[in-house]
């Protein structure tokens, strides 16, 4: 059956010049793409398949390619880089919530990348998770908080601001208070483990959901997971 299918395809290529041209153009267009763009395409496909950990790793790889002038001599438009950073943040949040392991997304490049080819990055969505309705870390939240300590010690950032966010479930005022308490809980954790940065905290509750340009890609549970986050603003 496979041989017959291949034979029919080759016959179609032979008798249909248009098909040959389309195939050639498609292959040529792909091969002419810069490496970062090829990897971004694979990451986008992984997001559609809900392979969050794979997507996070691929988006990070694409950003690494952009950051290398030898691999990417021509810097992409700033909006392209910001799109990669936004998608990396979403993939990282979902990988920590729904993935089988957090190891592949617990690294300083994905959590606290500071710049990409001169474009400064000062806002980072950190997937520190808490037990439902509480200010106590979940098991995975504990892992992320521990890795965050390591990253902050490596980078020695003088001032950071922690902004807590929640999903839209429950009372808005309760969520606002809870988000502030969670940001304060993370502040206490960081200070208790030797982070000497000046730390400011703020809670926004459900007021600032994560921007999503293709909501049909995500289930309500996945959107809620992305909104339950702590943002770190670095100075």
Protein Blocks (a to p, Z undefined) as FASTA:
>chain_A
ZZmmmmmmmmmmmmmmklmmmmmmmmmmmmmpcfklmmmmmmmmmmmnopaklmmmmmmm
mmmmmmpmklmmpacdfklmmmmmmmmmmmmmmmmmmmmbfklmmcfklmmccbgghiac
fbdcdfbdcdehiabdcfklmmmmmmmmmmmmmnopabdcddddddfedjfklmmmmmmm
mmmmmmmmmmmnopabdcddddekjmlccddfblmlpcfklmmmmmmccddddZZ
